[in-house]
């Protein structure tokens, strides 16, 4: 028997680590997002009540899933118009479980990855697939997802609601897709995994720059996907994440403050991850079916090859960004290319590109655009304009380490003016 506080702490830890896995399994079993979410929370509430007396089960996730299923049956029975609803619900759940059981051990063996593929059903609007999956399967908040898509949270929330309505109204089945169905869903699945990693590698808000749980989970899913579908872009995505992950230790100082790439201690970079990432890039390039993740990974590999910031091959990086801009144009890619151009051709050239991007209005609410612009203005000695740019970036930044970094920039400019 354990104290109630110890039990609450244990349940809280399991919730943080395993709740989305429990949710994924319940969705597979029940075929209903809202019902799965409801009974998952009921199962955790039951754990808080029962585990102090019974002890934590040997397999807490299995206990929670089993409890959630029983709760779902109870909830269905309590619904109004029981005589009309129950046969239909029972039939639907029975059909889905039968379909899932028939292929569950054949192809995708991880419930989280199964549900990601399930949510990326081709009948769902591609603009909805990824946000819906990030919110419901991966547990990212609406605000975190909206930041990734550069849209207001209200817009993103509407997309998610539409997606869930589409699934419900069109009766899109939650059956696990077979291996032959996976390629047509792969692009969306890769997007989901990459955006989970991005939120883990550079959190959108809070006290810490990174969320190791998310980046580790994204890499885990990518490794599973690589075993399942060893295609070039899967290798490219895994390579990209590993190369970014190799720099994690060097990205912050002892106080948790940001250290820019050019100032990082490169001896701290994980050479094992770099080596694996570069091997995966070579594997992808040999197929001659090069996609956007492989190109981005190649850019990261150029940074990894430089023994110091001054030795970085900026010409090669700009050339790779040119290819990336053609393959997948976006304002973020153009911003990153502008910074690389500034390093290759001079600060004025890069600044002109950023100013032109700002005039288009696509990145005006993106704090990194104003931060990058402020840094280029600072290097040109245009102190007043740099201050304004850094202040604008500070107003937009949500993460505390980012805010501290920008305040230091502002303070340093004021001290030297």
Secondary structure, DSSP 8 states (H G I E B T S, - for coil): ---HHHHHHHHHHHHHHHHHHHHHHHHHHH--HHHHHHHHHHHHHHHHHHHHHH---TTHHHHHHHHHHHHHHHHHHHSSSHHHHHHHHHHHHHHHHHHHHHHTTTS---HHHHHHHHHT-TTS-HHHHHHHHHHHTS---HHHHHHHHTS-HHHHHHHHHHHHHHHHHTT-------HHHHGGGHHHHHHHHHHHHHHHHS-SSBS-S--HHHHHHHHHHHHHHHHH---HHHHHHHHHHHHHHTTGGGGB-TTS-B--GGGS-GGGS-HHHHHHHHHHHHHHHHTT---HHHHHHHHHHHHHH-SSGGG--HHHHHHHHHHHHHHS--HHHHHHHHHHHHHHH-HHHHHHHHHHHHHHTSSTT-HHHHHHHHHHHHHTT-HHHHHHHHHHHHHH--BHHHHHHHHHHHHHHHHH-
